[in-house]
Amino acid sequence: IKLAEKELLLRWANYHLQEAGCPKINNFSSDIKDSKAYYGLLNQVSPKGDEDGVPPIAIDMSGLREKDDLKRAELMLDQADRLGCRQFVMPPDVVRGNPKLNLAFVANLFNKYPALKKPENQDIDWSSFEGETREERTFRNWMNSLGVNPRVNHLYADIDDALVIFQLYEQIKVPVNWDKVNKPPYAKLGSKMKKLENCNYAVELGKKEAKFSLVGIAGQDLHEGNKTLTLALLWQLMRRYTLNILEDLGDGQKVTDDTIVTWVNGSLTEAGKPTISSFKDQSISSSLPVLDLIDAIRPGSIRYDLLKTDDLTEEEKLNNAKYAISMARKIGARVYALPEDLVEVKPKMVMTVFACLMARGFKN
């Protein structure tokens, strides 16, 4: 049985909560506001040291004694951070019970720590999340955090009628003529044609209205889930969304890669830190430019005594990157990139990290 993502994740969470002797939950909103279910879940799925090469991570449960919900949520997220799973929610999102962001948080935890050696519920298709690349997961979680409807459970299959793409266009202020869009339910006869018409319109909007570079992309590629071409469109949507946030905060001034690099270097210079040449600068592999920028935005926030700065091994680079992403989120930057993107210096994702930090810097 293929369950919708929300139902699958609820059953997964409740399976572990039951194993831990914790009360079950019925939703990812009101039932998780006090963070107690999350503590039980983190404690249950964290590595126990029984797998070769995977060291144990003991979850500190003392935060359960904290009386203030917001402080308890912060302490819980500190523990999630030790598993590399602090993405998508801030403490207020937990306490307010924001269902979309909390679902993205749990989906990420499931992706990284399913902790299901011998699933007893064989009727559940646990494999429905397997085989996703890092990039695909980033896009899917980004879309879902924006509240697209229907939720995207499987990246290519769930956007084959372009309805989600149209909603993303609206998020980046590209007007969609909904009278031209075929909406479900689709009749069995002709459903492929209706979806294809939508995909053709989505590509047309991208080229004519959004002015995206969509050379060689046709509606059929979206409908059939051509990975390379679909990701090319999604990347341009995510990039525009990130830049629009900056323009909104910066009184509508046009933002380019150069604008971001200039702002980053200005902030670093002001703080007496080394600058970067571009988003391809190999010094980013150490994450030090990102950490320096975070410290420039919020002075004293980075514990430099915890960092290795010279002759870094790959593991040390990854540890620095995890710390950088974690601290970026901690100071309020909604970063979507993953630590590996910094270590490998993926210029596209590096840009989003600096852009999100720039947006956070504008709020100072």
C-alpha positions in Angstrom: 0.0 0.0 0.0 1.4 3.4 -0.9 0.4 5.8 1.8 0.5 9.6 1.4 3.6 11.0 2.9 1.9 12.5 6.0 0.2 9.2 6.9 3.4 7.2 6.3 5.4 9.6 8.5 2.7 9.4 11.2 2.9 5.7 11.3 6.6 5.7 11.3 6.8 8.2 14.2 4.1 6.3 16.1 5.9 3.0 15.5 9.0 4.5 17.3 7.0 6.3 19.9 5.3 3.1 20.9 8.6 1.3 21.1 9.8 4.1 23.4 6.7 3.8 25.6 5.6 7.4 24.6 2.1 8.5 23.8 1.1 8.4 20.1 0.5 11.5 18.0 -2.3 12.2 15.6 -0.8 15.1 13.7 2.4 17.2 13.2 0.8 20.4 14.6 -1.0 20.5 18.0 0.5 17.1 19.1 4.1 18.2 18.8 4.0 21.7 20.2 5.6 20.7 23.5 8.5 18.9 21.8 8.0 15.8 24.0 7.1 13.5 21.1 10.2 14.8 19.2 12.4 14.0 22.2 11.0 10.4 22.2 11.5 10.1 18.5 15.1 11.5 18.4 16.0 9.2 21.3 14.6 6.2 19.5 16.1 6.7 16.1 19.6 8.0 17.1 22.5 5.6 16.4 23.1 3.2 19.3 26.6 2.0 18.3 25.4 -1.4 17.1 26.3 -0.7 13.4 29.9 -1.0 12.2 31.5 2.4 11.7 28.5 4.4 13.1 29.3 5.8 16.5 26.5 6.1 19.1 24.9 9.5 19.6 23.2 9.7 23.1 20.3 12.2 23.1 20.3 14.5 26.1 16.8 14.2 27.4 17.3 16.8 30.2 15.4 19.4 28.1 12.2 17.6 29.0 12.4 19.2 32.4 12.4 22.7 30.9 9.0 24.3 31.7 9.0 26.9 28.9 7.8 25.4 25.6 10.0 27.7 23.5 13.2 27.0 25.4 12.3 23.2 25.4 11.9 23.4 21.6 15.4 25.1 21.3 17.0 22.4 23.5 15.2 19.7 21.4 16.5 21.2 18.2 20.0 21.3 19.6 19.7 17.5 20.0 18.3 17.2 16.4 21.3 19.2 15.3 23.6 16.5 16.7 22.0 14.1 14.2 22.4 16.7 11.5 18.6 17.1 11.3 17.9 20.7 12.5 16.5 21.7 9.1 13.2 23.4 8.3 12.0 24.4 11.7 12.9 27.1 14.2 11.7 26.9 17.9 8.6 29.1 17.2 7.6 26.8 14.3 7.5 23.9 16.7 5.6 25.7 19.5 3.1 27.2 17.0 2.7 23.7 15.5 3.3 24.8 11.9 2.2 21.6 10.1 4.1 22.2 6.8 7.5 22.9 8.3 7.1 20.2 11.0 6.2 17.7 8.3 9.4 18.7 6.4 11.4 18.3 9.6 10.1 14.8 10.3 10.5 13.8 6.6 14.2 14.8 6.8 14.6 12.8 10.1 13.0 9.8 8.4 15.3 10.1 5.4 18.4 10.2 7.5 17.5 7.8 10.4 14.7 5.5 9.4 15.9 3.0 12.1 13.8 0.2 10.6 16.0 -2.8 10.4 13.1 -5.2 10.2 9.9 -3.3 9.5 7.0 -5.2 11.1 4.5 -3.2 9.0 5.2 -5.0 5.7 2.0 -3.5 4.2 3.7 -0.1 4.2 5.9 0.8 1.3 8.8 2.2 3.3 10.8 2.4 0.1 8.8 5.3 -1.2 11.5 7.7 0.0 14.5 5.7 -1.2 16.6 6.4 -4.2 16.3 10.2 -3.8 19.5 12.2 -4.5 20.5 15.0 -2.1 19.6 17.6 -4.7 16.1 16.1 -5.3 15.4 16.0 -1.6 16.5 19.6 -1.2 14.1 20.7 -4.0 11.2 18.6 -2.7 11.5 19.8 0.9 11.8 23.4 -0.4 8.6 23.1 -2.4 6.7 21.5 0.5 7.9 24.2 3.0 6.2 26.7 0.7 2.9 24.8 1.1 2.3 23.6 -2.4 -0.8 21.6 -3.0 -0.7 18.6 -3.5 2.4 17.9 -1.4 5.3 16.6 -3.4 6.1 13.1 -2.2 7.9 11.9 -5.3 9.6 14.7 -7.1 9.0 13.8 -10.7 5.7 11.9 -10.5 4.0 14.6 -8.5 4.7 17.5 -10.8 3.9 15.7 -14.1 0.8 17.9 -14.5 2.7 21.1 -13.7 0.2 22.3 -11.1 2.9 22.6 -8.4 5.1 24.4 -10.9 2.3 27.0 -11.4 2.1 27.6 -7.7 5.9 28.1 -7.6 5.6 30.7 -10.4 3.1 32.6 -8.3 5.6 32.5 -5.4 8.1 34.3 -7.6 5.6 36.8 -8.8 5.1 35.3 -12.3 1.4 35.7 -13.2 -0.4 32.5 -14.1 -3.6 32.5 -16.2 -5.5 29.8 -14.3 -8.1 29.7 -17.1 -5.5 28.1 -19.3 -4.7 25.4 -16.7 -6.4 22.0 -16.8 -7.3 21.0 -13.3 -7.9 17.5 -11.8 -9.7 15.2 -11.6 -8.7 14.3 -15.2 -10.9 12.1 -17.3 -9.2 8.7 -18.0 -9.4 9.3 -21.7 -7.2 12.3 -22.6 -5.6 12.8 -19.1 -2.1 12.5 -20.6 -3.0 15.3 -23.1 -4.4 17.6 -20.4 -1.3 17.2 -18.3 0.9 17.7 -21.3 -0.9 21.0 -22.2 -0.2 22.2 -18.6 3.5 21.3 -18.9 3.7 23.1 -22.2 2.2 26.2 -20.6 4.6 25.9 -17.7 7.6 25.9 -20.0 6.1 28.8 -22.0 5.7 30.8 -18.8 9.3 30.1 -17.8 10.6 31.3 -21.1 8.4 34.3 -21.8 7.4 35.6 -18.4 10.1 34.4 -16.0 12.8 34.9 -18.7 14.5 31.6 -17.6 17.1 29.9 -19.7 15.2 26.8 -20.8 17.0 25.8 -24.0 16.0 22.4 -25.2 13.3 21.9 -22.5 9.8 21.0 -23.7 6.6 20.3 -21.8 7.0 16.6 -22.6 10.3 16.6 -20.6 8.4 17.8 -17.5 5.5 15.4 -18.0 7.8 12.4 -18.4 10.1 13.4 -15.5 13.3 14.0 -17.5 15.6 14.5 -14.4 18.2 16.8 -15.9 15.7 19.1 -17.6 13.2 19.1 -14.7 16.0 20.0 -12.2 17.2 22.8 -14.5 13.7 24.4 -14.2 13.4 23.8 -10.5 16.9 25.3 -9.8 15.9 28.5 -11.6 12.7 28.7 -9.6 14.5 28.2 -6.3 17.2 30.7 -7.3 14.6 33.4 -8.3 12.7 32.8 -5.0 15.8 33.3 -3.0 16.7 36.5 -4.9 13.2 37.8 -4.6 13.4 37.6 -0.8 16.5 39.7 -0.9 14.8 42.3 -3.3 11.8 42.5 -0.9 14.2 43.2 2.0 16.4 45.6 0.0 13.6 48.0 -1.2 13.2 46.3 -4.6 16.8 46.7 -5.8 17.8 44.1 -8.4 20.0 41.3 -6.9 22.5 39.3 -8.8 25.3 37.0 -7.9 27.7 39.9 -8.0 25.5 41.9 -5.6 25.6 39.0 -3.1 29.4 38.6 -3.4 29.9 42.3 -2.9 27.7 42.4 0.2 29.4 39.3 1.6 32.9 40.8 1.1 31.8 44.1 2.5 30.5 42.4 5.6 33.7 40.3 5.9 36.0 43.2 5.4 34.2 45.3 8.0 34.7 42.4 10.5 38.4 42.1 9.6 37.9 38.6 7.9 39.2 37.3 4.6 37.0 37.8 1.5 35.9 35.4 -1.3 36.4 35.7 -5.0 33.2 34.0 -6.1 30.8 31.2 -5.2 33.5 28.8 -6.6 36.2 30.0 -4.2 37.9 26.9 -2.9 38.3 28.4 0.6 34.5 27.8 1.0 35.3 24.1 1.2 36.5 24.8 4.8 33.2 26.7 5.5 35.3 29.4 7.2 34.0 32.2 5.0 30.4 31.2 5.9 31.3 31.0 9.6 33.1 34.3 9.4 30.0 35.9 7.9 27.7 34.4 10.6 30.1 35.9 13.2 30.0 39.3 11.4 26.2 39.3 11.4 26.0 38.2 15.0 29.4 38.9 16.7 30.6 36.3 19.1 28.2 33.6 17.9 30.9 31.3 16.5 33.1 29.3 18.8 36.3 29.5 16.8 38.0 27.3 19.5 35.9 24.4 18.2 37.1 24.8 14.6 39.9 23.2 12.7 41.3 25.8 10.3 44.4 24.4 8.7 45.2 21.3 6.7 41.7 20.0 7.0 40.7 16.4 6.4 37.4 15.7 4.5 35.9 14.7 7.9 37.0 18.0 9.5 35.6 20.0 6.5 32.3 18.2 6.9 32.2 18.9 10.7 32.9 22.6 9.9 30.1 22.6 7.3 27.6 21.0 9.7 28.5 23.6 12.3 28.1 26.5 9.7 24.7 25.3 8.5 23.5 24.7 12.0 24.7 28.2 13.2 23.2 29.9 10.1 19.8 28.4 11.0 20.3 29.2 14.7 20.7 32.9 13.9 17.5 32.8 11.8 18.7 32.2 8.2 16.4 29.7 6.5 19.2 27.8 4.7 18.2 25.0 2.4 21.6 23.8 1.4 23.3 20.8 3.0 26.8 20.6 4.6 28.1 18.5 1.6 27.3 21.4 -0.7 29.8 23.6 1.1 32.5 20.9 1.3 32.2 20.2 -2.4 31.8 23.9 -3.2 28.6 23.5 -5.3 28.4 27.1 -6.5 24.6 27.0 -7.0 23.9 25.9 -3.4 26.7 28.1 -2.0 24.9 31.0 -3.5 21.7 30.2 -1.7 23.6 29.9 1.6 25.1 33.4 1.2 21.8 34.8 -0.1 19.9 33.5 3.0 22.6 35.0 5.3 22.4 38.3 3.4 18.6 38.3 3.9 19.2 37.7 7.6 21.9 40.4 7.6 19.4 42.9 6.2 17.2 42.4 9.3 19.9 43.5 11.7 
